[in-house]
Amino acid sequence: MSILSGHARVAGIAGWPVTYSRSPRLHGFWLQRHGIDGAYIPLPIRPGDLPIAARGLLAAGFAGANVTIPHKLAAFEICDTVDDTARRAGAVNTLVFRDGKIAGSNTDGYGFVANLQAHDVDPVAGPALLLGAGGSARAVAAALLDAGAVVTISNRTRARAENLARDLPGLRVVEWNTRNAALRDHALVVNTTPLGMVGHEPLELDLSAAPASLVVADNVYVPLETSLLAAADARGLRSIGGLGMLLHQAVPGFQSWFGVKPVVDEELRRFVAADLLA
Ligand SMILES: NC(=O)c1ccc[n+]([C@@H]2O[C@H](COP(=O)([O-])OP(=O)(O)OC[C@H]3O[C@@H](n4cnc5c(N)ncnc54)[C@H](OP(=O)(O)O)[C@@H]3O)[C@@H](O)[C@H]2O)c1
């Protein structure tokens, strides 16, 4: 880490537990690359303590913070202002402290779409099928709809998908047990569930009848290559892992706090991936 001056700008990630977070490594890489007088640190904040902690960080002169589990909903409530990305996602993952006020946004949807584009996949080239209806599905669905895509959602608990469709007009819902057949009508399928993540069951998705042009995206990034991505590769389909989304979602926050728009490139990807493989 570089030596800080009294002018250093400081941000961090609020979570509990926060020890697993790769964000300090990711932002630390960019700080070093750009020679910025600043720091990005883990902020272990217990459930329920975010309101008092965030006001404390604001009073202590922090530039802002990322917010992760379990604080993303609480973060929404403590903001003085929230933008459309946060409102549509129903949660906040990025706080910017300015002029004594807390502004909240949600960059997960931006990160997802930017990662598709980095892989030369046009998010509106054809209909997208999202599997899952949790927090990340909401952010991804909102970003795809805002980009002009046709979006379908399939979730184990149908009522939850319908709630999402009520909040995000235009979203279509199909039954969880018809997801294999639904692949035929879609250009992109996205796993937004934790299925396939270390410690979870694999996602059951039969790609055998999928169109050869289907793009398969998995938001899970531990492991880097999930069984879904391996199945897509084996079937000759294009596959996109979740690490790129994680890297891209960090760009707007870094730019707000440290004044430089950082680039997601192969060197960064390898640096963060090395920690996931360790
Ligand atoms: N790459 C990135 O930058 C990024 C960003 C955010 C999240 N993620 C990853 O995305 C995943 C989901 O995160 P989240 O915050 O959206 O989670 P969440 O809010 O807890 O939502 C989980 C969703 O998965 C479904 N689900 C869980 N277990 C299931 C099972 N056994 N069978 C079928 N469906 C199941 C749930 O369905 P029910 O409604 O039926 O319970 C729900 O729709 C995590 O692995 C997270 O690490 C990655």
The ligand as a MOL file (V3000), in Angstrom:
LIG
                    3D

  0  0  0     0  0            999 V3000
M  V30 BEGIN CTAB
M  V30 COUNTS 48 52 0 0 0
M  V30 BEGIN ATOM
M  V30 1 N -20.9300 -11.3170 -9.8450 0
M  V30 2 C -21.3770 -10.3690 -9.0340 0
M  V30 3 O -20.8850 -9.2210 -9.0310 0
M  V30 4 C -22.5320 -10.6680 -8.1330 0
M  V30 5 C -23.3020 -9.6140 -7.5900 0
M  V30 6 C -24.3770 -9.9510 -6.7510 0
M  V30 7 C -24.6390 -11.2880 -6.4560 0
M  V30 8 N -23.8620 -12.2710 -7.0070 0 CHG=1
M  V30 9 C -24.1130 -13.6860 -6.7270 0
M  V30 10 O -25.4450 -13.9710 -7.0880 0
M  V30 11 C -25.9820 -14.9780 -6.2350 0
M  V30 12 C -27.3410 -14.5780 -5.7060 0
M  V30 13 O -27.2390 -13.4080 -4.9060 0
M  V30 14 P -28.5520 -12.6240 -4.4330 0
M  V30 15 O -28.0510 -11.5420 -3.5350 0
M  V30 16 O -29.4070 -12.2560 -5.5830 0 CHG=-1
M  V30 17 O -29.2600 -13.7490 -3.5480 0
M  V30 18 P -30.7220 -13.7670 -2.9200 0
M  V30 19 O -31.2940 -12.3800 -2.8640 0
M  V30 20 O -30.6110 -14.5400 -1.6590 0
M  V30 21 O -31.6180 -14.6000 -3.9900 0
M  V30 22 C -31.4290 -15.9300 -4.1610 0
M  V30 23 C -32.3480 -16.4530 -5.3010 0
M  V30 24 O -31.9020 -17.7730 -5.5770 0
M  V30 25 C -33.0080 -18.6660 -5.4870 0
M  V30 26 N -32.5700 -19.9340 -4.8970 0
M  V30 27 C -31.8230 -20.1130 -3.7880 0
M  V30 28 N -31.6410 -21.4390 -3.5570 0
M  V30 29 C -32.3060 -22.0960 -4.5430 0
M  V30 30 C -32.4990 -23.4740 -4.8510 0
M  V30 31 N -31.9640 -24.4520 -4.0850 0
M  V30 32 N -33.2340 -23.7910 -5.9470 0
M  V30 33 C -33.7780 -22.8280 -6.7210 0
M  V30 34 N -33.6430 -21.5100 -6.4780 0
M  V30 35 C -32.8980 -21.1400 -5.3970 0
M  V30 36 C -34.0060 -17.9970 -4.5790 0
M  V30 37 O -35.2900 -18.5170 -4.8890 0
M  V30 38 P -36.5330 -18.4460 -3.8680 0
M  V30 39 O -37.1510 -17.0990 -4.0680 0
M  V30 40 O -37.3990 -19.5750 -4.2950 0
M  V30 41 O -35.9530 -18.6390 -2.4760 0
M  V30 42 C -33.8170 -16.5310 -4.9570 0
M  V30 43 O -34.5650 -16.1900 -6.0830 0
M  V30 44 C -24.9100 -15.1930 -5.1490 0
M  V30 45 O -24.1750 -16.3440 -5.4700 0
M  V30 46 C -24.0150 -13.9840 -5.2430 0
M  V30 47 O -22.6810 -14.2660 -4.8840 0
M  V30 48 C -22.8130 -11.9820 -7.8330 0
M  V30 END ATOM
M  V30 BEGIN BOND
M  V30 1 1 1 2
M  V30 2 2 2 3
M  V30 3 1 2 4
M  V30 4 1 4 5
M  V30 5 2 4 48
M  V30 6 2 5 6
M  V30 7 1 6 7
M  V30 8 2 7 8
M  V30 9 1 8 9
M  V30 10 1 8 48
M  V30 11 1 9 10
M  V30 12 1 9 46
M  V30 13 1 10 11
M  V30 14 1 11 12
M  V30 15 1 11 44
M  V30 16 1 12 13
M  V30 17 1 13 14
M  V30 18 2 14 15
M  V30 19 1 14 16
M  V30 20 1 14 17
M  V30 21 1 17 18
M  V30 22 2 18 19
M  V30 23 1 18 20
M  V30 24 1 18 21
M  V30 25 1 21 22
M  V30 26 1 22 23
M  V30 27 1 23 24
M  V30 28 1 23 42
M  V30 29 1 24 25
M  V30 30 1 25 26
M  V30 31 1 25 36
M  V30 32 1 26 27
M  V30 33 1 26 35
M  V30 34 2 27 28
M  V30 35 1 28 29
M  V30 36 1 29 30
M  V30 37 2 29 35
M  V30 38 1 30 31
M  V30 39 2 30 32
M  V30 40 1 32 33
M  V30 41 2 33 34
M  V30 42 1 34 35
M  V30 43 1 36 37
M  V30 44 1 36 42
M  V30 45 1 37 38
M  V30 46 2 38 39
M  V30 47 1 38 40
M  V30 48 1 38 41
M  V30 49 1 42 43
M  V30 50 1 44 45
M  V30 51 1 44 46
M  V30 52 1 46 47
M  V30 END BOND
M  V30 END CTAB
M  END
